[in-house]
């Protein structure tokens, strides 16, 4: 949450736009240490938890085939 003293300085939209702009910096790509499809998430979480999958920031991808049908 944004500190009360800072809330009036930017709107929610302004903060979101700034966050997205900062995330576009290619330097952040160096933090991503791997990726896995959503379907493998239970295994990935178990491996992250037990240390067999060392990762700084592991990306979970969402494919069309990963979507649940309702």
Beta strands, then each sheet from edge to edge (+ up, - down):
strand 1: 32-37
strand 2: 57-61
sheet 1: 1+ 2+
end
